[in-house]
Amino acid sequence: MSSSERIILGIDPGTNIMGYGIIKATGKDPVLMNLGISDMRKIKDPYRSLQVIFKDVIELIDRYHPDELAIEAPFFGKNVQSMLKLGRAQGVAIAAALSRDIPIFEYSPRKIKMAITGKGAASKEQVADILQRTLHFSLESKNMDATDGLAAAVCHFYQAKPSGNGNSFSSWNDFLNKNPGRLK
């Protein structure tokens, strides 16, 4: 793989279903490598579900050797227990990536939808439809968790893509380091 190519693993965390998508970033367009889900709905022990998430993320990393992990951040809802479960699922997926020294990038659901559809309030179906047309695949099942994981990867691809004008910055510190005269 050339130095300009990179593999991005996208994760939509969940304790019932975790969606994932893997793309190869080459040139100006991403190429779909795989997408799917880890289904934990039949597992009654919540800690066993977390174990499955960890093992499945490790397996994906070991199989595809991603350079980066893009993960959807839990959205803030009214149900505190749901937030706690999602946070645990996300934390376990992040820990798996960190155990393999994979850099982590987190995106809000709204930012991911905006990157894919241009609308932060887009539906899962709209995101899936655009991804299918852009990456030329068909979704066999009605489960949108796989395309949500893929959307995180594609969002990261769009965010990390060089703008072509040399003014690409990975963080506020990166901007300041490249522009020391702009800080007063």
Beta strands, then each sheet from edge to edge (+ up, - down):
strand 1: 6-12
strand 2: 17-26
strand 3: 29-39
strand 4: 68-72
strand 5: 104-107
sheet 1: 3+ 2- 1+ 4+ 5+
end
